[in-house]
Amino acid sequence: MNRILVTLATVLCVGNICSAQSDKSKLELFTSYLGATTPPVQGSIPLRTCQAIITQADRIVTANELKAATERELRVASLNLRTCATSELSRLDRDLGVGLYGEVMSERGRRERGVESAPVAGIQITGMEKNPQGLWVIHVVNQSHKEIETIEFSQGCCSKVVFNPDPSFAAGAEKEFTVGDSGEENATPPFVGVVVYSDPTTGELTAEVMDEQALQTIEQHRADALLTLQLANGILAKHKNTEETVKDLETLAATHTNLREMARELREGIISADDLSAQNAKAIPHLEQQIRRLP
């Protein structure tokens, strides 16, 4: 099970997450239409573009996604909204633009006052700083009475980094997590999107969720890992010959990459087919378990 879970400790950029990042770069809300020294009251943005800007801002604010925007995006959005609020739009649209401008400025002010602690009852962030490589180093204490199986950090619009601590993140323990890259998104401090806890006695999985998309991604990866193990054990049960087993595993590895590692371990004699099957069978019930959201 550890091999499958540790493999998930990677930057997730799949399905709607990658497409969301691609779409974000095209949003009028985050596109600069004013010169660097042009005051908003003297600037001009086409009315149709302003309507798109206000609609996009309304959707993002309603979905509580402002905290995912970069500093640059917030600056551009505030200028665009302020400019549109003084345009020839209808009174209703202008009033909405003013309100949304206030929401964006409030988020900018929150960041200027400092990064708030994660609103997660089961953990405490005791420190967050950048290392010499410019990556965020986050110090987290598990103050719950359970093990932390998965912790997810969101940064910018669509960067999701999921860690499956190995060895386990026990109650009372402290761990460091390194998040970010050298891109512009790294200017935005990460925030905790999901923490999945495992009860050491019952094995029950529960989660504190601040980012719905991150939870959906975690659940999808658990489903993919489950399917991989089920496919592997189907192949292991089908063949008694190691060479045929390895061949079938490698054939399916194009769509289920963890099978390639299983095939390698079998081929090199690191593990026997029987032991691999037993190991997979032990992990399957855990992956079949549903994650229960905490209130």
C-alpha positions in Angstrom: 0.0 0.0 0.0 2.8 2.4 0.8 4.2 2.2 -2.8 0.8 3.2 -4.2 0.2 6.0 -1.7 3.7 7.4 -1.8 3.4 7.5 -5.6 0.5 9.9 -5.1 2.8 12.4 -3.3 3.2 14.6 -6.3 1.9 17.7 -8.0 -1.5 16.9 -9.3 -2.2 18.3 -12.7 -5.0 16.1 -14.1 -8.3 16.5 -15.8 -10.2 19.6 -14.9 -7.3 21.0 -12.8 -5.0 21.4 -15.7 -7.7 22.7 -17.9 -8.7 25.2 -15.2 -5.2 26.5 -15.1 -5.2 26.9 -18.9 -8.6 28.6 -18.9 -7.5 31.0 -16.1 -4.8 32.6 -18.3 -7.6 33.6 -20.7 -9.9 35.3 -18.2 -10.6 38.9 -18.9 -10.6 39.5 -15.1 -6.9 38.8 -14.9 -5.9 40.4 -18.2 -4.3 43.9 -18.0 -6.0 46.5 -20.1 -4.5 49.6 -18.5 -1.0 51.1 -18.9 1.3 50.9 -15.9 0.7 54.6 -15.0 -2.9 55.0 -16.2 -5.3 55.9 -13.3 -8.4 53.7 -13.4 -10.6 56.8 -13.7 -8.8 57.8 -16.9 -8.7 54.2 -18.3 -11.2 52.6 -20.6 -12.2 49.0 -21.0 -14.8 48.0 -23.6 -18.3 47.5 -22.1 -18.5 43.8 -23.3 -15.2 43.1 -21.7 -16.3 44.8 -18.5 -19.4 42.6 -18.4 -17.2 39.5 -18.7 -14.8 40.9 -16.0 -17.7 41.4 -13.5 -19.3 38.1 -14.3 -16.0 36.2 -13.8 -15.3 38.1 -10.5 -18.8 37.4 -9.2 -18.3 33.7 -9.9 -14.9 33.6 -8.3 -16.0 35.5 -5.2 -19.1 33.4 -4.8 -17.0 30.2 -5.0 -14.6 31.6 -2.4 -11.7 31.2 -4.8 -10.1 34.7 -4.4 -7.6 33.2 -2.0 -6.2 31.1 -4.8 -5.3 34.1 -7.0 -1.7 35.3 -7.2 -0.7 38.8 -6.0 -0.4 40.0 -9.6 -3.8 38.7 -10.5 -5.4 40.5 -7.5 -3.7 43.7 -8.6 -4.9 43.4 -12.2 -8.4 42.4 -11.1 -8.8 45.3 -8.7 -7.7 47.8 -11.4 -10.1 46.2 -13.9 -13.0 46.2 -11.5 -12.5 49.8 -10.4 -12.3 50.9 -14.0 -15.4 49.1 -15.0 -17.3 50.5 -11.9 -16.8 54.0 -13.4 -17.8 52.9 -17.0 -21.1 53.3 -18.9 -22.5 50.0 -17.6 -25.9 49.8 -16.1 -26.3 51.0 -12.5 -26.8 47.5 -11.3 -23.6 46.2 -13.0 -21.6 49.2 -11.7 -22.8 48.6 -8.2 -21.9 44.9 -8.4 -18.5 46.0 -9.8 -17.9 48.2 -6.7 -18.8 45.4 -4.4 -16.5 43.0 -6.1 -13.7 45.5 -6.1 -14.2 45.7 -2.3 -13.9 41.9 -2.0 -10.6 41.9 -4.0 -9.1 44.7 -2.0 -10.1 42.9 1.2 -8.2 39.9 0.1 -5.2 42.0 -0.8 -5.3 43.6 2.6 -5.5 40.2 4.4 -2.3 39.2 2.7 -0.6 42.4 3.5 -1.4 41.8 7.2 0.2 38.4 7.0 -0.7 34.8 6.2 -3.4 33.5 8.5 -3.1 30.1 10.1 -5.0 27.3 8.3 -8.6 27.1 9.5 -8.1 23.4 10.2 -8.8 22.0 13.7 -6.6 19.0 13.5 -3.4 20.7 12.6 -1.3 23.8 13.5 1.0 25.6 11.2 3.9 26.6 13.4 6.0 28.3 10.6 6.2 29.1 6.9 9.2 30.5 5.2 11.0 30.3 1.9 14.2 28.2 1.6 17.3 29.3 -0.5 15.7 27.7 -3.6 12.7 30.0 -3.2 10.3 27.1 -2.2 7.9 27.3 0.7 8.8 25.3 3.7 5.7 24.7 5.9 6.0 23.3 9.5 2.9 21.4 10.5 2.0 19.9 13.9 -0.7 17.1 14.0 -2.7 18.2 17.0 -5.5 15.7 16.3 -5.8 12.3 18.0 -5.4 10.4 14.7 -2.8 9.8 12.0 -2.7 12.1 9.1 -2.8 10.0 5.9 -3.0 12.8 3.4 -2.5 16.6 3.5 -3.0 18.8 0.5 -1.7 22.3 -0.1 -3.2 24.6 -2.7 -1.3 27.5 -4.3 -2.5 29.9 -6.9 -5.5 28.9 -8.9 -4.7 25.3 -9.8 -1.5 24.1 -8.2 -2.4 21.2 -6.0 0.3 19.4 -4.0 -0.7 16.2 -2.2 1.5 14.5 0.4 1.0 11.0 1.8 3.5 11.0 4.6 5.6 7.9 4.9 6.2 7.0 7.7 2.9 8.0 9.0 2.2 11.4 10.4 1.3 10.4 14.0 -0.7 12.4 16.5 1.4 15.0 18.2 4.2 14.8 15.6 5.6 17.6 13.5 6.6 17.5 9.9 8.0 19.8 7.2 6.5 20.0 3.7 8.1 21.8 0.8 5.8 23.4 -1.7 6.2 25.5 -4.8 8.3 26.1 -7.9 10.2 28.9 -9.5 7.1 30.3 -11.3 5.0 33.3 -10.6 2.4 31.3 -8.7 5.1 30.7 -6.0 4.7 34.3 -4.8 1.4 33.2 -3.3 1.7 31.4 0.1 0.2 27.9 0.0 -2.9 27.1 2.1 -4.2 23.8 3.4 -7.0 22.5 1.2 -7.6 19.0 2.6 -6.4 16.9 5.6 -7.4 13.2 5.6 -7.2 11.5 9.0 -6.9 7.8 9.7 -8.2 6.4 13.0 -5.3 4.1 14.2 -7.9 1.8 16.0 -10.7 1.5 13.4 -9.0 2.6 10.2 -11.9 5.0 9.6 -11.0 7.9 7.2 -12.2 11.4 7.9 -11.4 14.7 6.3 -11.4 18.4 7.0 -12.1 20.1 3.6 -11.4 23.7 2.6 -11.0 23.0 -1.1 -13.7 20.9 -2.7 -11.7 20.4 -6.0 -8.7 19.1 -4.0 -10.9 16.5 -2.2 -12.3 15.4 -5.5 -8.8 14.9 -6.9 -7.7 12.9 -3.9 -10.8 10.7 -4.2 -10.1 10.2 -7.9 -6.5 9.2 -7.3 -7.6 6.7 -4.6 -10.1 5.2 -7.1 -7.3 5.0 -9.8 -5.0 3.3 -7.2 -7.7 0.9 -6.3 -8.3 0.0 -10.0 -4.6 -0.5 -10.5 -4.4 -3.0 -7.6 -7.5 -4.9 -8.8 -6.1 -5.1 -12.3 -2.7 -6.3 -11.0 -4.2 -9.1 -8.9 -6.4 -10.2 -11.8 -3.2 -10.6 -13.9 -1.4 -12.3 -11.0 -4.2 -14.8 -10.6 -4.4 -15.5 -14.3 -0.7 -16.5 -14.9 1.6 -18.8 -13.0 4.5 -17.9 -15.3 6.4 -14.8 -14.2 7.3 -13.8 -17.7 3.7 -13.8 -18.9 2.7 -11.8 -15.8 5.3 -9.2 -16.4 4.3 -8.9 -20.0 0.7 -8.3 -19.2 1.5 -5.8 -16.4 3.8 -3.8 -18.8 1.1 -3.8 -21.5 -1.4 -2.1 -19.1 1.3 0.2 -17.7 0.6 2.7 -20.4 -2.6 3.7 -18.6 -1.7 2.5 -15.1 1.9 3.5 -14.5 2.2 1.8 -11.1 1.9 -1.5 -12.9 5.3 -0.9 -14.5 7.0 -0.8 -11.0 5.2 -4.0 -10.1 6.5 -5.6 -13.3 10.0 -4.5 -12.6 10.0 -5.9 -9.1 8.7 -9.2 -10.3 11.2 -9.3 -13.2 14.2 -8.5 -10.9 13.0 -11.0 -8.2 12.5 -8.3 -5.6 9.1 -9.8 -4.7 7.3 -13.0 -5.6 4.0 -13.1 -7.4 2.3 -14.5 -4.3 3.7 -11.9 -2.0 2.8 -9.1 -4.4 -0.8 -10.4 -4.7 -1.1 -10.6 -0.9 0.3 -7.1 -0.5 -2.2 -5.7 -3.0 -5.0 -7.6 -1.4 -4.2 -6.1 2.0 -4.3 -2.5 0.5 -7.5 -2.9 -1.4 -10.0 -2.7 1.5 -8.3 0.5 2.7 -8.7 2.1 -0.8 -12.3 0.9 -1.0 -13.2 2.8 2.1 -15.1 6.1 1.7 -13.7 9.3 3.2 -16.2 10.8 5.6 -16.2 14.6 5.8 -16.0 16.2 9.2 -18.5 18.9 10.0 
